[in-house]
Amino acid sequence: MNKYDYAPLNTTLAVYETELLDESDFASLLSAPTLEDALNILDKTVYEIPADVADTKNFEGFLGRRLRIIFESLEASILDSRLIGVFSWRYTYHNLKVLMKASAIKENLDHLLAPMGMPVDQLKAFLNTGDGQRLPRTLVESTREVQEVLAHDGDLGNIDIIYDRAYLAHIQEIANELDDPQVTETTNMVVDFENLSALLRAMKQNKSQGFIRSILSDEGAVRIDELVEHASTNNIDGIVDAFLSTTYGGYLERVLLEEDLSFTDPAVVSAAIYKAKAIFYRNYSLEPFGPMPVIAYLHFLFNEINNIRLILIGKDNGVPNKTITERMRPIYGI
């Protein structure tokens, strides 16, 4: 696809970007003394707040509705909907996790299902019949792997590991099909940063080499063998060099240096990764042509919804603002 084919869509995105909440909006939400006050503030934005949400606490309902409105609009105007799949497939794999866990423990967990991705009824039909002829190969193969592993040892933790790897493989397949260097760089970054977070958490928990290898995706730019070798000797410098040598590693290095952060604390690195991603996407969001503005917009939309969720849950449970802000992700324009 020619990069100029995205020009009409990027014009639409410019309108959507004006609807994103800004720093003052989040400051108002954080300063709200109660959940009801925060919801009243949010009701003055593009989010449609149900009258009874303060009682039902069903925040996912209106947050999911906002996502659906955006996704349906973009899918109607974008020339290749596979581009949106870089984000939307995460919901499908999340729902597969929920459905497989529900089946394993014989409980109904439908309240945990995300309102996005493939229709849940379609996923349930696939799990019940095993007929995946019209479904993506990665989704089908990962589900069969989950079923085999559960039948062997019943460890529910394997569900997350297998489907997380499958999601990353799936978006890399999309990037390969689209054959756009910027999209490929983006999916490489997503995979590698997911691997970095998982690797540091596993090392902190003194997990075995076998476990570390099992949780890492080999779909990124950083070689898994190299990471496992560094992990086996607790070679943090080697791990740092492996990630900073990528084309997007400079964004992470910039955050680590500017804030004088430790690379050994998984929580600190996770926060630094979100900041590095924000710098990466902001650079690309300013491009007038090509696919990156829509990817950048969706990244910041996801961050916005994550932040709103954190604030509302925090207000409902009396969580201090300092704790909430520490977990918030960078927003568009900051």
C-alpha positions, -999 to +999 in steps of 0.1 A: +000+000+000+013+035-009+020+057+021-001+085+005-032+062+006-033+069+044-037+107+040-075+107+043-074+085+074-047+107+090-069+137+086-096+119+105-071+110+132-063+147+136-099+151+148-098+121+171-066+134+187-083+166+198-107+144+217-080+127+238-078+138+274-050+162+282-029+169+313-055+193+328-083+167+323-063+141+343-054+166+369-091+173+374-099+136+376-071+131+402-082+160+423-118+148+424-126+140+461-150+111+453-157+086+426-190+104+418-171+136+413-146+120+390-174+104+369-191+138+367-159+153+353-155+125+328-191+128+317-182+162+303-157+146+278-164+122+249-170+093+273-206+084+278-212+077+315-242+055+324-263+070+352-259+040+375-222+034+370-213+047+404-234+019+419-226-009+394-189+000+392-190-013+356-163+009+343-154-015+316-188-010+300-183+026+290-146+023+285-151-006+261-179+013+243-155+041+236-130+016+222-156+000+200-167+034+186-131+042+176-123+008+162-154+006+141-148+041+128-112+033+119-120-001+104-146+016+081-121+042+068-088+024+068-077+006+036-062-024+054-078-034+087-049-057+095-030-026+107-055-022+136-050-058+145-017-049+160-037-037+190-071-054+187-058-090+187-046-085+222-083-086+233-090-118+215-061-136+231-071-122+265-106-136+260-092-170+250-072-170+283-105-163+302-125-190+284-098-216+288-094-209+325-131-210+330-132-244+313-104-257+334-118-247+367-155-252+356-166-217+365-183-189+345-158-161+341-177-141+315-175-110+336-137-109+329-142-110+291-131-079+272-157-062+249-133-062+220-117-085+195-133-115+178-169-122+189-170-142+221-196-165+206-173-174+178-144-181+202-167-203+223-179-222+192-143-228+182-134-241+217-165-264+218-161-278+183-124-275+176-133-262+141-107-235+134-107-237+096-116-200+092-095-187+121-059-175+121-034-203+122-015-188+152-047-187+173-057-222+164-023-237+171-018-219+204-052-230+216-043-266+208-010-262+226-029-249+256-053-278+256-024-303+254-005-287+282-035-285+305-043-321+298-007-330+308-002-310+340-032-287+346-010-257+354-032-226+346-001-204+344+008-220+311-024-205+296-010-169+300+025-179+287+013-196+256-013-170+246+011-141+253+036-156+230+009-163+204-003-127+205+032-114+198+037-140+170+004-129+155+012-092+153+046-100+139+028-121+112+007-090+105+038-069+101+053-094+077+022-093+056+020-055+055+057-054+046+062-018+060+095-011+077+079+012+103+053-013+112+079-040+115+100-018+137+069-012+159+061-049+163+098-057+170+097-030+197+065-044+213+079-079+213+114-069+226+101-047+254+076-074+265+105-098+266+126-074+286+099-069+313+093-107+315+130-114+316+137-091+345+107-103+365+118-139+360+154-132+370+143-114+402+123-145+411+153-167+404+135-187+377+153-214+358+168-210+323+141-234+310+113-212+324+129-180+311+131-195+276+095-206+278+081-171+285+102-152+259+090-147+224+115-153+196+096-129+172+116-097+181+149-083+170+169-094+202+179-130+201+164-152+228+196-174+231+216-142+239+191-132+266+190-166+282+228-168+283+231-133+299+203-143+324+222-175+334+252-154+346+231-125+358+249-103+332+227-072+334+252-052+313+249-077+285+211-075+287+212-037+286+235-037+256+213-062+237+182-040+240+199-006+236+216-018+204+182-020+186+169+009+165+145+019+193+168+012+222+179+048+222+145+059+235+149+036+265+185+047+270+173+083+270+147+077+297+172+057+319+199+083+316+176+114+321+160+099+352+191+080+365+171+048+368+182+013+378+180-014+351+177-041+377+143-032+392+115-046+370+090-020+381+113+008+373+122-007+339+085-012+331+078+025+338+108+034+316+095+012+288+062+030+287+080+064+286+103+051+258+073+039+238+056+073+242+087+090+227+088+065+199+051+069+190+051+107+194+078+110+168+058+089+143+024+105+151+035+137+134+040+121+100+015+132+074+015+100+055+019+063+061+005+039+087+022+051+118-001+079+129-030+054+134-008+031+154+005+060+175-030+072+181-042+038+193-013+035+216-022+067+234-059+059+234-051+026+252-029+046+277-058+070+282-083+043+290-058+025+313-053+058+332-090+064+335-095+029+348-068+033+374-082+066+386-118+054+389-108+022+407-085+042+429-112+067+438-136+039+446-111+022+469-095+053+485-061+048+469-037+078+474-032+099+442+006+093+445+001+056+441-023+061+412+000+085+393+030+061+397+010+035+377-003+059+350+011+058+315+022+087+293-005+104+274-006+121+240+012+154+238+033+150+270 
